């Protein structure tokens, strides 16, 4: 289906608005269906809490760490924390 066909079906004459709606819809579909999944590897640093993520990232699917709760040099998922932490961090956050 072309942009012109979408415009005719919706009854809108503003091309810029229709293109913005189409781009928004494609991004929503991408978030739901998890297409174009890329793997990023970031080395962790001792005593560093915050890390930079790619600007084009939409959501994090999984974070894994080597030797987390094992000694077999395996990568295991780090469980997601839901809610506020029980103890405050040393940096006050």
C-alpha positions as CSV (number, residue, x, y, z in Angstrom):
1,X,0.0,0.0,0.0
2,X,1.4,3.4,-0.9
3,X,1.2,6.6,1.1
4,X,-1.3,8.0,-1.4
5,X,-3.6,5.0,-0.8
6,X,-3.4,5.5,2.9
7,X,-4.2,9.2,2.5
8,X,-7.2,8.4,0.3
9,X,-8.5,5.8,2.8
10,X,-8.1,8.1,5.8
11,X,-9.3,11.2,4.0
12,X,-6.3,13.4,4.8
13,X,-4.5,15.7,2.4
14,X,-1.5,16.6,4.5
15,X,1.4,14.3,3.3
16,X,3.7,15.3,6.2
17,X,1.2,14.4,8.8
18,X,0.5,11.0,7.2
19,X,4.2,10.2,6.9
20,X,4.6,11.0,10.6
21,X,1.7,8.8,11.5
22,X,3.1,5.9,9.4
23,X,6.6,6.3,11.1
24,X,5.0,6.3,14.5
25,X,2.9,3.2,13.7
26,X,6.0,1.3,12.4
27,X,7.9,2.2,15.6
28,X,4.9,0.9,17.7
29,X,4.9,-2.4,15.7
30,X,8.6,-2.7,16.2
31,X,8.2,-2.4,20.0
32,X,5.4,-5.0,20.1
33,X,6.9,-7.6,17.7
34,X,10.6,-7.2,18.5
35,X,11.9,-7.1,15.0
36,X,15.4,-5.9,14.1
37,X,16.8,-7.1,17.4
38,X,20.5,-6.2,17.9
39,X,22.9,-7.4,20.5
40,X,25.2,-4.9,22.2
41,X,28.0,-5.9,24.5
42,X,29.1,-3.4,27.1
43,X,32.0,-4.1,29.5
44,X,31.1,-3.4,33.2
45,X,33.4,-1.4,35.4
46,X,33.9,-1.7,39.1
47,X,32.0,0.9,41.1
48,X,30.2,2.3,38.1
49,X,26.4,2.4,38.3
50,X,25.2,4.1,35.1
51,X,26.1,3.2,31.5
52,X,25.4,4.8,28.1
53,X,23.0,2.9,25.8
54,X,22.7,3.4,22.0
55,X,20.6,6.4,20.9
56,X,18.5,4.3,18.5
57,X,17.6,1.7,21.2
58,X,13.9,1.3,21.9
59,X,13.9,-1.1,24.8
60,X,16.1,-3.6,26.7
61,X,15.1,-7.2,26.3
62,X,17.6,-8.9,28.5
63,X,20.8,-8.1,30.5
64,X,23.1,-11.0,31.1
65,X,26.3,-11.2,33.2
66,X,29.1,-13.8,33.1
67,X,29.5,-15.8,36.3
68,X,26.3,-14.3,37.9
69,X,25.2,-16.8,40.5
70,X,27.5,-19.5,39.0
71,X,31.2,-20.4,38.6
72,X,30.9,-22.1,35.2
73,X,31.8,-19.0,33.1
74,X,28.2,-18.9,31.8
75,X,26.1,-15.9,31.0
76,X,22.9,-15.7,33.1
77,X,20.1,-13.1,33.1
78,X,20.1,-10.5,35.8
79,X,16.6,-10.3,37.3
80,X,14.7,-7.1,36.8
81,X,14.0,-5.1,39.9
82,X,10.4,-4.0,40.2
83,X,9.7,-1.2,42.7
84,X,11.9,0.9,44.9
85,X,15.1,-0.5,46.3
86,X,15.1,-1.4,50.0
87,X,18.4,0.2,50.7
88,X,19.8,3.5,49.3
89,X,22.9,3.5,47.2
90,X,26.1,5.2,48.4
91,X,25.6,7.9,45.8
92,X,22.2,8.7,47.2
93,X,20.0,7.5,44.3
